[in-house]
Amino acid sequence: MKSTTQKAFAEDGAVLIEGFLSPEQLARCRAVFDWCLEHPGPFAVELFAGTEKETHNENANPGVVERANELVSSIPFGDLFADLWGSKNVWYFAEEVFLKRNGKGGRTPWHQDTSYLPWDGMHWANAWISFEGVPKPNALEMIRGSHRGIRYDGTDFKDADDPTVPLHGGGALPRLPDIEAERRAHPNKYDIISWATQPGDVVVMHPATLHGGAPVDATFRDRHTLVLRFFGDDAIFRSLPSHSDNGFTPAGLLLLEHIRHLKDGDPFRSPFFKQLR
């Protein structure tokens, strides 16, 4: 019988694991985060640069692979995700960093990570680790159960006024709804879940879940967040649309070089990715 946490992740697409990281483990996570800020890689970017919504973001810094592999091997992530999914095997994919600062980092637009990377299957998870205590109004938000629904086109993360501008376009995937506008007009339309967190807590989310990060503000001015991504037995390759109106290059392209041989439906596997279980 599935535990409450297993059932919640499978059905809702997200769970809160309270107190998972010890202070020493959290400090090691912070060291990897700080290294990424100090040594930005080819995919580092300021989202919405020059606006009140500016946010520092980076995916899959090739220079941090060895450090990140050592980090995830030293913390029982393998046990956590093997139990959460019911998977025999667990692999680590890559990291992502977010920095919202000085009370000006705006809302991260609603999106699914599966619009940006060729992922499918149930055994995927993002572990969100914030180094501050995050109040609920400033926390990551997710639409319950959306990982089992429509795969939308992504947002291009360029238009600060329209968060639904398609990433790929050409009708390959349905256009994102304007979730913020719709929830203002109809507050109960979406079943949105989020949690206030303390340092050491981990928010675990399936990457197909529609999610967006709330902004920082005058009362919560800075949020430093490290995201670590993992996959298991039921992780398969699902190609992205070949068409892109925005000349899209997937963040983490250097990692994707290791799986270019895969076809739709193939198990997502490569010896490049660190196996934890």
One Martini backbone bead per residue (centre of mass of N, CA, C, O) as a GRO file, in nm:
protein
  277
    1MET     BB    1   0.097   0.036   0.022
    2LYS     BB    2   0.069   0.354  -0.003
    3SER     BB    3   0.173   0.631   0.103
    4THR     BB    4   0.083   0.947   0.151
    5THR     BB    5   0.320   1.065  -0.015
    6GLN     BB    6   0.298   0.888  -0.266
    7LYS     BB    7   0.003   0.962  -0.332
    8ALA     BB    8   0.041   1.270  -0.356
    9PHE     BB    9   0.245   1.267  -0.586
   10ALA     BB   10   0.084   1.104  -0.795
   11GLU     BB   11  -0.177   1.301  -0.785
   12ASP     BB   12  -0.051   1.609  -0.745
   13GLY     BB   13   0.282   1.656  -0.809
   14ALA     BB   14   0.328   1.728  -0.489
   15VAL     BB   15   0.561   1.775  -0.207
   16LEU     BB   16   0.644   1.799   0.140
   17ILE     BB   17   0.976   1.782   0.293
   18GLU     BB   18   1.040   1.794   0.612
   19GLY     BB   19   1.361   1.816   0.727
   20PHE     BB   20   1.565   1.665   0.525
   21LEU     BB   21   1.788   1.876   0.588
   22SER     BB   22   2.060   1.939   0.727
   23PRO     BB   23   2.265   2.192   0.801
   24GLU     BB   24   2.508   2.061   0.654
   25GLN     BB   25   2.362   1.991   0.388
   26LEU     BB   26   2.267   2.278   0.325
   27ALA     BB   27   2.552   2.399   0.303
   28ARG     BB   28   2.632   2.226   0.054
   29CYS     BB   29   2.417   2.338  -0.129
   30ARG     BB   30   2.509   2.635  -0.107
   31ALA     BB   31   2.788   2.595  -0.235
   32VAL     BB   32   2.678   2.525  -0.516
   33PHE     BB   33   2.518   2.778  -0.563
   34ASP     BB   34   2.757   2.982  -0.531
   35TRP     BB   35   2.928   2.868  -0.758
   36CYS     BB   36   2.731   2.937  -0.986
   37LEU     BB   37   2.737   3.245  -0.942
   38GLU     BB   38   3.062   3.267  -0.975
   39HIS     BB   39   3.026   3.040  -1.239
   40PRO     BB   40   2.893   3.100  -1.507
   41GLY     BB   41   2.729   2.965  -1.766
   42PRO     BB   42   2.577   2.939  -2.085
   43PHE     BB   43   2.267   2.958  -1.925
   44ALA     BB   44   2.287   3.225  -1.810
   45VAL     BB   45   2.022   3.451  -1.684
   46GLU     BB   46   1.817   3.744  -1.716
   47LEU     BB   47   1.510   3.767  -1.642
   48PHE     BB   48   1.368   4.046  -1.730
   49ALA     BB   49   1.564   4.258  -1.795
   50GLY     BB   50   1.519   4.580  -1.644
   51THR     BB   51   1.297   4.487  -1.452
   52GLU     BB   52   1.093   4.409  -1.179
   53LYS     BB   53   1.130   4.084  -1.276
   54GLU     BB   54   1.412   4.022  -1.223
   55THR     BB   55   1.593   3.703  -1.278
   56HIS     BB   56   1.808   3.466  -1.181
   57ASN     BB   57   1.923   3.206  -1.418
   58GLU     BB   58   2.018   2.846  -1.419
   59ASN     BB   59   2.120   2.570  -1.630
   60ALA     BB   60   2.339   2.332  -1.651
   61ASN     BB   61   2.633   2.359  -1.542
   62PRO     BB   62   2.920   2.212  -1.656
   63GLY     BB   63   3.116   2.294  -1.405
   64VAL     BB   64   2.921   2.136  -1.168
   65VAL     BB   65   2.899   1.828  -1.198
   66GLU     BB   66   3.095   1.712  -0.986
   67ARG     BB   67   2.978   1.858  -0.739
   68ALA     BB   68   2.684   1.757  -0.771
   69ASN     BB   69   2.740   1.454  -0.759
   70GLU     BB   70   2.860   1.465  -0.475
   71LEU     BB   71   2.617   1.581  -0.332
   72VAL     BB   72   2.390   1.364  -0.407
   73SER     BB   73   2.566   1.125  -0.280
   74SER     BB   74   2.562   1.257   0.032
   75ILE     BB   75   2.251   1.233  -0.003
   76PRO     BB   76   1.929   1.060   0.036
   77PHE     BB   77   1.789   1.072  -0.257
   78GLY     BB   78   1.764   0.782  -0.352
   79ASP     BB   79   1.571   0.691  -0.128
   80LEU     BB   80   1.349   0.897  -0.163
   81PHE     BB   81   1.274   0.825  -0.471
   82ALA     BB   82   1.235   0.524  -0.454
   83ASP     BB   83   0.994   0.553  -0.257
   84LEU     BB   84   0.812   0.760  -0.404
   85TRP     BB   85   0.794   0.575  -0.681
   86GLY     BB   86   0.892   0.271  -0.690
   87SER     BB   87   1.210   0.254  -0.755
   88LYS     BB   88   1.506   0.098  -0.819
   89ASN     BB   89   1.606   0.350  -0.978
   90VAL     BB   90   1.843   0.639  -0.957
   91TRP     BB   91   1.887   0.963  -1.106
   92TYR     BB   92   2.085   1.236  -1.202
   93PHE     BB   93   2.072   1.530  -1.387
   94ALA     BB   94   2.035   1.847  -1.266
   95GLU     BB   95   2.057   2.195  -1.226
   96GLU     BB   96   1.908   2.490  -1.063
   97VAL     BB   97   1.896   2.855  -1.048
   98PHE     BB   98   1.766   3.105  -0.813
   99LEU     BB   99   1.744   3.481  -0.806
  100LYS     BB  100   1.579   3.689  -0.578
  101ARG     BB  101   1.610   4.053  -0.537
  102ASN     BB  102   1.539   4.346  -0.368
  103GLY     BB  103   1.218   4.310  -0.410
  104LYS     BB  104   1.210   4.253  -0.763
  105GLY     BB  105   1.130   3.964  -0.808
  106GLY     BB  106   0.921   3.822  -1.002
  107ARG     BB  107   0.711   3.629  -1.141
  108THR     BB  108   0.711   3.312  -1.242
  109PRO     BB  109   0.593   3.174  -1.494
  110TRP     BB  110   0.383   2.961  -1.603
  111HIS     BB  111   0.483   2.607  -1.626
  112GLN     BB  112   0.657   2.337  -1.796
  113ASP     BB  113   0.942   2.146  -1.820
  114THR     BB  114   0.833   1.960  -2.067
  115SER     BB  115   0.869   2.209  -2.279
  116TYR     BB  116   1.215   2.198  -2.257
  117LEU     BB  117   1.224   1.883  -2.214
  118PRO     BB  118   1.255   1.525  -2.306
  119TRP     BB  119   0.995   1.434  -2.110
  120ASP     BB  120   0.866   1.128  -1.953
  121GLY     BB  121   0.681   1.012  -1.708
  122MET     BB  122   0.673   0.952  -1.347
  123HIS     BB  123   1.004   0.945  -1.288
  124TRP     BB  124   1.003   1.259  -1.174
  125ALA     BB  125   1.207   1.526  -1.005
  126ASN     BB  126   1.197   1.824  -0.814
  127ALA     BB  127   1.426   1.979  -0.586
  128TRP     BB  128   1.337   2.234  -0.365
  129ILE     BB  129   1.589   2.471  -0.235
  130SER     BB  130   1.569   2.693   0.025
  131PHE     BB  131   1.765   2.932   0.235
  132GLU     BB  132   1.499   3.041   0.325
  133GLY     BB  133   1.231   3.145   0.476
  134VAL     BB  134   0.916   3.086   0.314
  135PRO     BB  135   0.650   3.240   0.247
  136LYS     BB  136   0.360   3.167   0.094
  137PRO     BB  137   0.339   3.434  -0.092
  138ASN     BB  138   0.661   3.340  -0.199
  139ALA     BB  139   0.598   3.071  -0.325
  140LEU     BB  140   0.566   2.794  -0.474
  141GLU     BB  141   0.336   2.707  -0.740
  142MET     BB  142   0.067   2.459  -0.794
  143ILE     BB  143  -0.121   2.239  -0.996
  144ARG     BB  144  -0.320   2.004  -0.920
  145GLY     BB  145  -0.259   1.728  -1.140
  146SER     BB  146  -0.114   1.851  -1.410
  147HIS     BB  147   0.086   1.606  -1.479
  148ARG     BB  148  -0.189   1.446  -1.605
  149GLY     BB  149  -0.215   1.640  -1.845
  150ILE     BB  150  -0.146   1.886  -2.034
  151ARG     BB  151   0.088   1.970  -2.285
  152TYR     BB  152   0.231   2.265  -2.308
  153ASP     BB  153   0.345   2.527  -2.406
  154GLY     BB  154   0.573   2.754  -2.360
  155THR     BB  155   0.740   3.012  -2.236
  156ASP     BB  156   0.976   3.269  -2.331
  157PHE     BB  157   1.076   3.468  -2.101
  158LYS     BB  158   1.032   3.786  -2.235
  159ASP     BB  159   0.734   3.872  -2.178
  160ALA     BB  160   0.620   4.066  -1.914
  161ASP     BB  161   0.301   4.089  -2.023
  162ASP     BB  162   0.311   3.786  -2.171
  163PRO     BB  163   0.306   3.448  -2.046
  164THR     BB  164   0.196   3.303  -2.345
  165VAL     BB  165   0.424   3.314  -2.521
  166PRO     BB  166   0.548   3.104  -2.734
  167LEU     BB  167   0.812   2.894  -2.768
  168HIS     BB  168   0.737   2.732  -3.039
  169GLY     BB  169   0.482   2.706  -3.190
  170GLY     BB  170   0.281   2.618  -3.470
  171GLY     BB  171   0.076   2.421  -3.297
  172ALA     BB  172   0.221   2.180  -3.145
  173LEU     BB  173   0.108   2.322  -2.884
  174PRO     BB  174  -0.071   2.433  -2.649
  175ARG     BB  175  -0.153   2.719  -2.518
  176LEU     BB  176  -0.116   2.893  -2.259
  177PRO     BB  177  -0.268   2.993  -2.001
  178ASP     BB  178  -0.377   3.273  -1.805
  179ILE     BB  179  -0.364   3.210  -1.486
  180GLU     BB  180  -0.359   3.482  -1.339
  181ALA     BB  181  -0.605   3.607  -1.477
  182GLU     BB  182  -0.806   3.376  -1.406
  183ARG     BB  183  -0.774   3.388  -1.089
  184ARG     BB  184  -0.877   3.678  -1.061
  185ALA     BB  185  -1.161   3.619  -1.191
  186HIS     BB  186  -1.136   3.297  -1.073
  187PRO     BB  187  -1.029   3.184  -0.774
  188ASN     BB  188  -1.146   2.860  -0.819
  189LYS     BB  189  -1.037   2.733  -1.085
  190TYR     BB  190  -0.771   2.658  -0.929
  191ASP     BB  191  -0.570   2.406  -0.772
  192ILE     BB  192  -0.361   2.551  -0.546
  193ILE     BB  193  -0.030   2.477  -0.433
  194SER     BB  194   0.143   2.552  -0.116
  195TRP     BB  195   0.441   2.640   0.090
  196ALA     BB  196   0.576   2.700   0.370
  197THR     BB  197   0.928   2.736   0.448
  198GLN     BB  198   1.222   2.584   0.576
  199PRO     BB  199   1.524   2.523   0.638
  200GLY     BB  200   1.540   2.181   0.494
  201ASP     BB  201   1.326   2.189   0.312
  202VAL     BB  202   1.139   2.003   0.048
  203VAL     BB  203   1.023   2.053  -0.273
  204VAL     BB  204   0.834   1.814  -0.458
  205MET     BB  205   0.825   1.794  -0.826
  206HIS     BB  206   0.674   1.744  -1.109
  207PRO     BB  207   0.770   1.876  -1.424
  208ALA     BB  208   0.458   1.866  -1.543
  209THR     BB  209   0.384   2.076  -1.353
  210LEU     BB  210   0.215   2.347  -1.300
  211HIS     BB  211   0.429   2.639  -1.247
  212GLY     BB  212   0.511   2.910  -1.006
  213GLY     BB  213   0.681   3.192  -0.887
  214ALA     BB  214   0.669   3.395  -0.651
  215PRO     BB  215   0.736   3.692  -0.541
  216VAL     BB  216   0.908   3.935  -0.422
  217ASP     BB  217   0.936   4.184  -0.149
  218ALA     BB  218   0.943   4.406   0.112
  219THR     BB  219   0.925   4.148   0.325
  220PHE     BB  220   1.061   3.954   0.085
  221ARG     BB  221   1.363   4.013  -0.084
  222ASP     BB  222   1.501   3.713  -0.080
  223ARG     BB  223   1.570   3.426  -0.312
  224HIS     BB  224   1.739   3.117  -0.268
  225THR     BB  225   1.751   2.857  -0.529
  226LEU     BB  226   1.778   2.502  -0.546
  227VAL     BB  227   1.763   2.268  -0.819
  228LEU     BB  228   1.703   1.915  -0.825
  229ARG     BB  229   1.725   1.645  -1.065
  230PHE     BB  230   1.523   1.342  -1.116
  231PHE     BB  231   1.528   0.980  -1.208
  232GLY     BB  232   1.367   0.676  -1.322
  233ASP     BB  233   1.234   0.401  -1.460
  234ASP     BB  234   0.977   0.598  -1.546
  235ALA     BB  235   1.174   0.724  -1.786
  236ILE     BB  236   1.124   0.909  -2.087
  237PHE     BB  237   1.141   0.988  -2.418
  238ARG     BB  238   1.032   1.323  -2.544
  239SER     BB  239   1.004   1.510  -2.793
  240LEU     BB  240   1.035   1.808  -2.926
  241PRO     BB  241   0.948   2.044  -3.110
  242SER     BB  242   1.087   2.141  -3.416
  243HIS     BB  243   0.943   2.397  -3.377
  244SER     BB  244   1.057   2.759  -3.356
  245ASP     BB  245   0.997   3.099  -3.310
  246ASN     BB  246   1.268   3.143  -3.096
  247GLY     BB  247   1.521   2.965  -3.129
  248PHE     BB  248   1.527   2.723  -2.942
  249THR     BB  249   1.746   2.626  -2.669
  250PRO     BB  250   1.808   2.398  -2.457
  251ALA     BB  251   1.858   2.373  -2.150
  252GLY     BB  252   2.120   2.147  -2.138
  253LEU     BB  253   2.247   2.062  -2.414
  254LEU     BB  254   2.507   1.922  -2.317
  255LEU     BB  255   2.344   1.683  -2.197
  256LEU     BB  256   2.177   1.598  -2.458
  257GLU     BB  257   2.415   1.471  -2.615
  258HIS     BB  258   2.373   1.187  -2.447
  259ILE     BB  259   2.052   1.145  -2.597
  260ARG     BB  260   2.033   1.154  -2.923
  261HIS     BB  261   1.962   0.838  -2.971
  262LEU     BB  262   1.682   0.879  -2.883
  263LYS     BB  263   1.347   0.770  -2.880
  264ASP     BB  264   1.034   0.763  -2.862
  265GLY     BB  265   0.992   0.576  -2.554
  266ASP     BB  266   1.254   0.562  -2.445
  267PRO     BB  267   1.460   0.518  -2.215
  268PHE     BB  268   1.608   0.733  -1.984
  269ARG     BB  269   1.952   0.700  -2.083
  270SER     BB  270   2.289   0.746  -1.931
  271PRO     BB  271   2.616   0.731  -1.815
  272PHE     BB  272   2.635   1.036  -1.738
  273PHE     BB  273   2.434   0.982  -1.519
  274LYS     BB  274   2.397   0.973  -1.191
  275GLN     BB  275   2.388   0.688  -0.990
  276LEU     BB  276   2.212   0.620  -0.671
  277ARG     BB  277   2.039   0.316  -0.728
   0.00000   0.00000   0.00000
